[in-house]
Amino acid sequence: MVFLTFENTWPYEKMGNDIYVQECPYCGEENVLTHLTRDNLQRAKEEIKTPLIMPCCFTRMVIIQADEDYFWTEDKLRGAGR
């Protein structure tokens, strides 16, 4: 397992079969419905790298792993300089 800091996380929410982020970490768009499927989310939970193209700005996020609340990514998404 790769050690990642909290700066590399982004929260997500599940509503039925849909997966949302409250705010896009790249462009700031609010309430973004992602195209991530439940199967792909499960792959991320199994620590299989999973790409996610944010539909609002088309920026590619690579999810290294996921838990029930957060995506753990290759990118630093929080903190200074963001």
Biopython code that builds the backbone (N, CA, C, O; Angstrom):
import numpy as np
from Bio.PDB.StructureBuilder import StructureBuilder

atoms = [
    (1, "MET", "N", (0.834, -1.187, 0.000)),
    (1, "MET", "CA", (0.000, 0.000, 0.000)),
    (1, "MET", "C", (0.875, 1.245, 0.000)),
    (1, "MET", "O", (1.852, 1.331, 0.744)),
    (2, "VAL", "N", (0.518, 2.200, -0.834)),
    (2, "VAL", "CA", (1.223, 3.465, -0.922)),
    (2, "VAL", "C", (0.750, 4.366, 0.219)),
    (2, "VAL", "O", (-0.446, 4.447, 0.496)),
    (3, "PHE", "N", (1.701, 5.048, 0.883)),
    (3, "PHE", "CA", (1.327, 5.964, 1.956)),
    (3, "PHE", "C", (0.892, 7.285, 1.339)),
    (3, "PHE", "O", (1.662, 7.921, 0.620)),
    (4, "LEU", "N", (-0.325, 7.694, 1.614)),
    (4, "LEU", "CA", (-0.865, 8.952, 1.117)),
    (4, "LEU", "C", (-1.284, 9.813, 2.297)),
    (4, "LEU", "O", (-1.746, 9.305, 3.318)),
    (5, "THR", "N", (-1.121, 11.104, 2.149)),
    (5, "THR", "CA", (-1.531, 12.021, 3.207)),
    (5, "THR", "C", (-2.958, 12.493, 2.947)),
    (5, "THR", "O", (-3.501, 12.312, 1.858)),
    (6, "PHE", "N", (-3.547, 13.097, 3.961)),
    (6, "PHE", "CA", (-4.917, 13.593, 3.855)),
    (6, "PHE", "C", (-5.047, 14.652, 2.762)),
    (6, "PHE", "O", (-6.142, 14.869, 2.243)),
    (7, "GLU", "N", (-3.944, 15.314, 2.406)),
    (7, "GLU", "CA", (-3.968, 16.308, 1.332)),
    (7, "GLU", "C", (-4.364, 15.679, -0.002)),
    (7, "GLU", "O", (-4.816, 16.377, -0.909)),
    (8, "ASN", "N", (-4.199, 14.373, -0.121)),
    (8, "ASN", "CA", (-4.498, 13.660, -1.361)),
    (8, "ASN", "C", (-5.903, 13.050, -1.356)),
    (8, "ASN", "O", (-6.190, 12.162, -2.159)),
    (9, "THR", "N", (-6.771, 13.510, -0.472)),
    (9, "THR", "CA", (-8.117, 12.949, -0.387)),
    (9, "THR", "C", (-9.159, 13.931, -0.878)),
    (9, "THR", "O", (-8.946, 15.143, -0.894)),
    (10, "TRP", "N", (-10.300, 13.371, -1.280)),
    (10, "TRP", "CA", (-11.451, 14.205, -1.619)),
    (10, "TRP", "C", (-12.709, 13.435, -1.235)),
    (10, "TRP", "O", (-12.841, 12.261, -1.581)),
    (11, "PRO", "N", (-13.645, 14.086, -0.517)),
    (11, "PRO", "CA", (-14.857, 13.386, -0.079)),
    (11, "PRO", "C", (-15.835, 13.170, -1.230)),
    (11, "PRO", "O", (-15.900, 13.952, -2.178)),
    (12, "TYR", "N", (-16.583, 12.093, -1.113)),
    (12, "TYR", "CA", (-17.640, 11.815, -2.083)),
    (12, "TYR", "C", (-18.857, 11.316, -1.332)),
    (12, "TYR", "O", (-18.775, 10.945, -0.162)),
    (13, "GLU", "N", (-19.991, 11.312, -2.022)),
    (13, "GLU", "CA", (-21.242, 10.836, -1.432)),
    (13, "GLU", "C", (-21.924, 9.891, -2.403)),
    (13, "GLU", "O", (-21.835, 10.061, -3.619)),
    (14, "LYS", "N", (-22.609, 8.888, -1.854)),
    (14, "LYS", "CA", (-23.398, 7.956, -2.661)),
    (14, "LYS", "C", (-24.873, 8.254, -2.429)),
    (14, "LYS", "O", (-25.311, 8.408, -1.289)),
    (15, "MET", "N", (-25.626, 8.335, -3.503)),
    (15, "MET", "CA", (-27.082, 8.502, -3.445)),
    (15, "MET", "C", (-27.659, 7.500, -4.431)),
    (15, "MET", "O", (-27.616, 7.711, -5.643)),
    (16, "GLY", "N", (-28.198, 6.413, -3.906)),
    (16, "GLY", "CA", (-28.658, 5.343, -4.788)),
    (16, "GLY", "C", (-27.463, 4.761, -5.523)),
    (16, "GLY", "O", (-26.486, 4.351, -4.896)),
    (17, "ASN", "N", (-27.532, 4.722, -6.835)),
    (17, "ASN", "CA", (-26.405, 4.239, -7.639)),
    (17, "ASN", "C", (-25.504, 5.363, -8.116)),
    (17, "ASN", "O", (-24.537, 5.112, -8.836)),
    (18, "ASP", "N", (-25.803, 6.610, -7.727)),
    (18, "ASP", "CA", (-25.030, 7.764, -8.169)),
    (18, "ASP", "C", (-23.947, 8.119, -7.156)),
    (18, "ASP", "O", (-24.116, 7.949, -5.949)),
    (19, "ILE", "N", (-22.831, 8.617, -7.686)),
    (19, "ILE", "CA", (-21.715, 9.036, -6.845)),
    (19, "ILE", "C", (-21.424, 10.503, -7.165)),
    (19, "ILE", "O", (-21.140, 10.865, -8.307)),
    (20, "TYR", "N", (-21.503, 11.328, -6.133)),
    (20, "TYR", "CA", (-21.347, 12.779, -6.252)),
    (20, "TYR", "C", (-20.130, 13.260, -5.479)),
    (20, "TYR", "O", (-19.661, 12.602, -4.550)),
    (21, "VAL", "N", (-19.621, 14.437, -5.887)),
    (21, "VAL", "CA", (-18.709, 15.203, -5.034)),
    (21, "VAL", "C", (-19.394, 16.545, -4.786)),
    (21, "VAL", "O", (-19.995, 17.121, -5.694)),
    (22, "GLN", "N", (-19.300, 17.034, -3.563)),
    (22, "GLN", "CA", (-19.929, 18.315, -3.213)),
    (22, "GLN", "C", (-19.340, 19.456, -4.032)),
    (22, "GLN", "O", (-20.044, 20.385, -4.429)),
    (23, "GLU", "N", (-18.027, 19.366, -4.278)),
    (23, "GLU", "CA", (-17.340, 20.407, -5.042)),
    (23, "GLU", "C", (-16.194, 19.764, -5.805)),
    (23, "GLU", "O", (-15.471, 18.925, -5.268)),
    (24, "CYS", "N", (-16.036, 20.162, -7.055)),
    (24, "CYS", "CA", (-14.916, 19.657, -7.850)),
    (24, "CYS", "C", (-13.618, 20.249, -7.296)),
    (24, "CYS", "O", (-13.533, 21.464, -7.117)),
    (25, "PRO", "N", (-12.607, 19.420, -7.020)),
    (25, "PRO", "CA", (-11.356, 19.950, -6.479)),
    (25, "PRO", "C", (-10.545, 20.734, -7.501)),
    (25, "PRO", "O", (-9.584, 21.410, -7.135)),
    (26, "TYR", "N", (-10.913, 20.655, -8.763)),
    (26, "TYR", "CA", (-10.149, 21.314, -9.818)),
    (26, "TYR", "C", (-10.755, 22.638, -10.266)),
    (26, "TYR", "O", (-10.037, 23.625, -10.426)),
    (27, "CYS", "N", (-12.090, 22.670, -10.474)),
    (27, "CYS", "CA", (-12.708, 23.899, -10.989)),
    (27, "CYS", "C", (-13.675, 24.558, -10.004)),
    (27, "CYS", "O", (-14.092, 25.695, -10.226)),
    (28, "GLY", "N", (-14.039, 23.863, -8.916)),
    (28, "GLY", "CA", (-14.918, 24.441, -7.910)),
    (28, "GLY", "C", (-16.406, 24.274, -8.176)),
    (28, "GLY", "O", (-17.223, 24.734, -7.379)),
    (29, "GLU", "N", (-16.778, 23.626, -9.279)),
    (29, "GLU", "CA", (-18.203, 23.374, -9.560)),
    (29, "GLU", "C", (-18.818, 22.608, -8.390)),
    (29, "GLU", "O", (-18.184, 21.719, -7.822)),
    (30, "GLU", "N", (-20.049, 22.955, -8.035)),
    (30, "GLU", "CA", (-20.717, 22.335, -6.895)),
    (30, "GLU", "C", (-21.648, 21.215, -7.334)),
    (30, "GLU", "O", (-22.176, 21.223, -8.446)),
    (31, "ASN", "N", (-21.842, 20.240, -6.429)),
    (31, "ASN", "CA", (-22.768, 19.121, -6.630)),
    (31, "ASN", "C", (-22.561, 18.424, -7.971)),
    (31, "ASN", "O", (-23.453, 18.403, -8.820)),
    (32, "VAL", "N", (-21.390, 17.862, -8.144)),
    (32, "VAL", "CA", (-21.016, 17.226, -9.406)),
    (32, "VAL", "C", (-21.372, 15.739, -9.360)),
    (32, "VAL", "O", (-20.897, 14.996, -8.501)),
    (33, "LEU", "N", (-22.214, 15.327, -10.301)),
    (33, "LEU", "CA", (-22.542, 13.919, -10.483)),
    (33, "LEU", "C", (-21.433, 13.305, -11.325)),
    (33, "LEU", "O", (-21.248, 13.684, -12.482)),
    (34, "THR", "N", (-20.701, 12.368, -10.758)),
    (34, "THR", "CA", (-19.603, 11.744, -11.496)),
    (34, "THR", "C", (-20.142, 10.610, -12.361)),
    (34, "THR", "O", (-21.293, 10.198, -12.215)),
    (35, "HIS", "N", (-19.309, 10.116, -13.254)),
    (35, "HIS", "CA", (-19.662, 8.978, -14.100)),
    (35, "HIS", "C", (-19.100, 7.684, -13.523)),
    (35, "HIS", "O", (-19.078, 6.654, -14.196)),
    (36, "LEU", "N", (-18.643, 7.744, -12.268)),
    (36, "LEU", "CA", (-18.069, 6.569, -11.626)),
    (36, "LEU", "C", (-19.181, 5.558, -11.311)),
    (36, "LEU", "O", (-20.193, 5.905, -10.703)),
    (37, "THR", "N", (-18.980, 4.327, -11.724)),
    (37, "THR", "CA", (-19.970, 3.287, -11.453)),
    (37, "THR", "C", (-19.678, 2.632, -10.108)),
    (37, "THR", "O", (-18.585, 2.774, -9.562)),
    (38, "ARG", "N", (-20.658, 1.920, -9.586)),
    (38, "ARG", "CA", (-20.463, 1.173, -8.338)),
    (38, "ARG", "C", (-19.344, 0.140, -8.508)),
    (38, "ARG", "O", (-18.569, -0.092, -7.581)),
    (39, "ASP", "N", (-19.260, -0.479, -9.691)),
    (39, "ASP", "CA", (-18.196, -1.460, -9.947)),
    (39, "ASP", "C", (-16.818, -0.808, -9.899)),
    (39, "ASP", "O", (-15.880, -1.367, -9.330)),
    (40, "ASN", "N", (-16.697, 0.383, -10.503)),
    (40, "ASN", "CA", (-15.410, 1.078, -10.467)),
    (40, "ASN", "C", (-15.071, 1.554, -9.065)),
    (40, "ASN", "O", (-13.904, 1.549, -8.673)),
    (41, "LEU", "N", (-16.081, 1.964, -8.307)),
    (41, "LEU", "CA", (-15.840, 2.345, -6.918)),
    (41, "LEU", "C", (-15.329, 1.140, -6.137)),
    (41, "LEU", "O", (-14.410, 1.266, -5.328)),
    (42, "GLN", "N", (-15.906, 0.006, -6.369)),
    (42, "GLN", "CA", (-15.448, -1.212, -5.690)),
    (42, "GLN", "C", (-13.998, -1.530, -6.059)),
    (42, "GLN", "O", (-13.213, -1.940, -5.205)),
    (43, "ARG", "N", (-13.648, -1.342, -7.325)),
    (43, "ARG", "CA", (-12.254, -1.554, -7.758)),
    (43, "ARG", "C", (-11.319, -0.616, -6.983)),
    (43, "ARG", "O", (-10.250, -1.029, -6.534)),
    (44, "ALA", "N", (-11.729, 0.647, -6.831)),
    (44, "ALA", "CA", (-10.912, 1.611, -6.090)),
    (44, "ALA", "C", (-10.772, 1.183, -4.629)),
    (44, "ALA", "O", (-9.707, 1.350, -4.035)),
    (45, "LYS", "N", (-11.829, 0.639, -4.055)),
    (45, "LYS", "CA", (-11.768, 0.158, -2.677)),
    (45, "LYS", "C", (-10.825, -1.029, -2.540)),
    (45, "LYS", "O", (-10.299, -1.293, -1.459)),
    (46, "GLU", "N", (-10.613, -1.741, -3.644)),
    (46, "GLU", "CA", (-9.672, -2.863, -3.658)),
    (46, "GLU", "C", (-8.257, -2.410, -4.023)),
    (46, "GLU", "O", (-7.381, -3.229, -4.296)),
    (47, "GLU", "N", (-8.051, -1.084, -4.022)),
    (47, "GLU", "CA", (-6.758, -0.452, -4.291)),
    (47, "GLU", "C", (-6.272, -0.693, -5.712)),
    (47, "GLU", "O", (-5.074, -0.849, -5.949)),
    (48, "ILE", "N", (-7.202, -0.723, -6.651)),
    (48, "ILE", "CA", (-6.879, -0.779, -8.072)),
    (48, "ILE", "C", (-7.030, 0.644, -8.605)),
    (48, "ILE", "O", (-8.095, 1.247, -8.471)),
    (49, "LYS", "N", (-5.963, 1.184, -9.212)),
    (49, "LYS", "CA", (-6.033, 2.548, -9.729)),
    (49, "LYS", "C", (-7.217, 2.687, -10.670)),
    (49, "LYS", "O", (-7.409, 1.888, -11.587)),
    (50, "THR", "N", (-8.009, 3.730, -10.415)),
    (50, "THR", "CA", (-9.251, 3.944, -11.155)),
    (50, "THR", "C", (-9.308, 5.385, -11.642)),
    (50, "THR", "O", (-9.357, 6.304, -10.825)),
    (51, "PRO", "N", (-9.303, 5.604, -12.954)),
    (51, "PRO", "CA", (-9.403, 6.982, -13.453)),
    (51, "PRO", "C", (-10.832, 7.501, -13.358)),
    (51, "PRO", "O", (-11.793, 6.751, -13.524)),
    (52, "LEU", "N", (-10.953, 8.783, -13.091)),
    (52, "LEU", "CA", (-12.254, 9.456, -13.057)),
    (52, "LEU", "C", (-12.085, 10.789, -13.771)),
    (52, "LEU", "O", (-11.315, 11.642, -13.329)),
    (53, "ILE", "N", (-12.800, 10.966, -14.869)),
    (53, "ILE", "CA", (-12.800, 12.247, -15.572)),
    (53, "ILE", "C", (-13.933, 13.076, -14.978)),
    (53, "ILE", "O", (-15.098, 12.683, -15.024)),
    (54, "MET", "N", (-13.573, 14.222, -14.424)),
    (54, "MET", "CA", (-14.592, 15.081, -13.823)),
    (54, "MET", "C", (-15.431, 15.677, -14.954)),
    (54, "MET", "O", (-14.877, 16.325, -15.842)),
    (55, "PRO", "N", (-16.744, 15.477, -14.946)),
    (55, "PRO", "CA", (-17.582, 15.908, -16.060)),
    (55, "PRO", "C", (-17.711, 17.425, -16.197)),
    (55, "PRO", "O", (-18.099, 17.917, -17.257)),
    (56, "CYS", "N", (-17.397, 18.160, -15.154)),
    (56, "CYS", "CA", (-17.537, 19.613, -15.183)),
    (56, "CYS", "C", (-16.379, 20.303, -15.907)),
    (56, "CYS", "O", (-16.588, 21.304, -16.593)),
    (57, "CYS", "N", (-15.165, 19.776, -15.759)),
    (57, "CYS", "CA", (-13.993, 20.444, -16.335)),
    (57, "CYS", "C", (-13.091, 19.494, -17.120)),
    (57, "CYS", "O", (-12.074, 19.912, -17.674)),
    (58, "PHE", "N", (-13.464, 18.219, -17.164)),
    (58, "PHE", "CA", (-12.747, 17.177, -17.912)),
    (58, "PHE", "C", (-11.330, 16.924, -17.401)),
    (58, "PHE", "O", (-10.483, 16.420, -18.139)),
    (59, "THR", "N", (-11.074, 17.269, -16.151)),
    (59, "THR", "CA", (-9.788, 16.973, -15.532)),
    (59, "THR", "C", (-9.790, 15.522, -15.076)),
    (59, "THR", "O", (-10.784, 15.017, -14.554)),
    (60, "ARG", "N", (-8.653, 14.864, -15.286)),
    (60, "ARG", "CA", (-8.537, 13.443, -14.945)),
    (60, "ARG", "C", (-8.013, 13.291, -13.517)),
    (60, "ARG", "O", (-6.929, 13.772, -13.187)),
    (61, "MET", "N", (-8.786, 12.625, -12.691)),
    (61, "MET", "CA", (-8.379, 12.277, -11.331)),
    (61, "MET", "C", (-8.064, 10.783, -11.345)),
    (61, "MET", "O", (-8.833, 9.992, -11.891)),
    (62, "VAL", "N", (-6.943, 10.397, -10.751)),
    (62, "VAL", "CA", (-6.631, 8.981, -10.618)),
    (62, "VAL", "C", (-6.824, 8.608, -9.159)),
    (62, "VAL", "O", (-6.107, 9.087, -8.280)),
    (63, "ILE", "N", (-7.802, 7.750, -8.915)),
    (63, "ILE", "CA", (-8.106, 7.294, -7.567)),
    (63, "ILE", "C", (-7.222, 6.079, -7.299)),
    (63, "ILE", "O", (-7.311, 5.070, -7.998)),
    (64, "ILE", "N", (-6.376, 6.184, -6.287)),
    (64, "ILE", "CA", (-5.481, 5.086, -5.927)),
    (64, "ILE", "C", (-6.207, 4.091, -5.033)),
    (64, "ILE", "O", (-6.020, 2.879, -5.142)),
    (65, "GLN", "N", (-7.034, 4.626, -4.154)),
    (65, "GLN", "CA", (-7.865, 3.789, -3.300)),
    (65, "GLN", "C", (-9.038, 4.613, -2.824)),
    (65, "GLN", "O", (-9.030, 5.839, -2.936)),
    (66, "ALA", "N", (-10.041, 3.949, -2.295)),
    (66, "ALA", "CA", (-11.221, 4.631, -1.773)),
    (66, "ALA", "C", (-11.654, 3.934, -0.499)),
    (66, "ALA", "O", (-11.431, 2.738, -0.313)),
    (67, "ASP", "N", (-12.279, 4.711, 0.371)),
    (67, "ASP", "CA", (-12.939, 4.122, 1.526)),
    (67, "ASP", "C", (-14.405, 4.528, 1.428)),
    (67, "ASP", "O", (-14.864, 4.906, 0.350)),
    (68, "GLU", "N", (-15.130, 4.460, 2.503)),
    (68, "GLU", "CA", (-16.562, 4.766, 2.443)),
    (68, "GLU", "C", (-16.862, 6.258, 2.305)),
    (68, "GLU", "O", (-17.991, 6.631, 1.986)),
    (69, "ASP", "N", (-15.868, 7.112, 2.541)),
    (69, "ASP", "CA", (-16.098, 8.555, 2.519)),
    (69, "ASP", "C", (-15.196, 9.341, 1.581)),
    (69, "ASP", "O", (-15.570, 10.422, 1.126)),
    (70, "TYR", "N", (-14.002, 8.808, 1.285)),
    (70, "TYR", "CA", (-13.001, 9.582, 0.556)),
    (70, "TYR", "C", (-12.392, 8.804, -0.598)),
    (70, "TYR", "O", (-12.243, 7.583, -0.555)),
    (71, "PHE", "N", (-12.039, 9.576, -1.652)),
    (71, "PHE", "CA", (-11.142, 9.086, -2.686)),
    (71, "PHE", "C", (-9.737, 9.462, -2.248)),
    (71, "PHE", "O", (-9.515, 10.585, -1.796)),
    (72, "TRP", "N", (-8.794, 8.554, -2.372)),
    (72, "TRP", "CA", (-7.385, 8.817, -2.124)),
    (72, "TRP", "C", (-6.726, 8.857, -3.497)),
    (72, "TRP", "O", (-6.748, 7.857, -4.216)),
    (73, "THR", "N", (-6.141, 9.990, -3.876)),
    (73, "THR", "CA", (-5.714, 10.219, -5.252)),
    (73, "THR", "C", (-4.211, 10.428, -5.380)),
    (73, "THR", "O", (-3.491, 10.554, -4.390)),
    (74, "GLU", "N", (-3.762, 10.461, -6.635)),
    (74, "GLU", "CA", (-2.367, 10.774, -6.928)),
    (74, "GLU", "C", (-2.068, 12.245, -6.692)),
    (74, "GLU", "O", (-0.926, 12.609, -6.411)),
    (75, "ASP", "N", (-3.093, 13.100, -6.803)),
    (75, "ASP", "CA", (-2.925, 14.555, -6.726)),
    (75, "ASP", "C", (-3.106, 15.078, -5.307)),
    (75, "ASP", "O", (-3.889, 14.546, -4.520)),
    (76, "LYS", "N", (-2.366, 16.127, -5.005)),
    (76, "LYS", "CA", (-2.594, 16.854, -3.755)),
    (76, "LYS", "C", (-3.782, 17.784, -4.021)),
    (76, "LYS", "O", (-3.693, 18.697, -4.842)),
    (77, "LEU", "N", (-4.880, 17.545, -3.327)),
    (77, "LEU", "CA", (-6.126, 18.275, -3.584)),
    (77, "LEU", "C", (-6.470, 19.286, -2.504)),
    (77, "LEU", "O", (-7.384, 20.090, -2.683)),
    (78, "ARG", "N", (-5.760, 19.262, -1.394)),
    (78, "ARG", "CA", (-6.032, 20.155, -0.267)),
    (78, "ARG", "C", (-4.754, 20.886, 0.146)),
    (78, "ARG", "O", (-3.644, 20.488, -0.209)),
    (79, "GLY", "N", (-4.943, 21.952, 0.898)),
    (79, "GLY", "CA", (-3.803, 22.622, 1.515)),
    (79, "GLY", "C", (-3.309, 23.826, 0.725)),
    (79, "GLY", "O", (-3.964, 24.289, -0.210)),
    (80, "ALA", "N", (-2.158, 24.316, 1.115)),
    (80, "ALA", "CA", (-1.567, 25.511, 0.524)),
    (80, "ALA", "C", (-1.327, 25.317, -0.968)),
    (80, "ALA", "O", (-0.956, 24.233, -1.419)),
    (81, "GLY", "N", (-1.543, 26.371, -1.711)),
    (81, "GLY", "CA", (-1.304, 26.324, -3.138)),
    (81, "GLY", "C", (-2.468, 25.783, -3.942)),
    (81, "GLY", "O", (-2.383, 25.682, -5.166)),
    (82, "ARG", "N", (-3.531, 25.442, -3.283)),
    (82, "ARG", "CA", (-4.703, 24.943, -3.978)),
    (82, "ARG", "C", (-5.738, 26.009, -4.121)),
    (82, "ARG", "O", (-6.803, 25.763, -4.688)),
]
sb = StructureBuilder()
sb.init_structure("model")
sb.init_model(0)
sb.init_chain("A")
sb.init_seg("    ")
for serial, (resi, resn, name, xyz) in enumerate(atoms, 1):
    if name == "N":
        sb.init_residue(resn, " ", resi, " ")
    sb.init_atom(name, np.array(xyz, "f"), 0.0, 1.0, " ", f" {name:<3s}", serial, name[0])
structure = sb.get_structure()
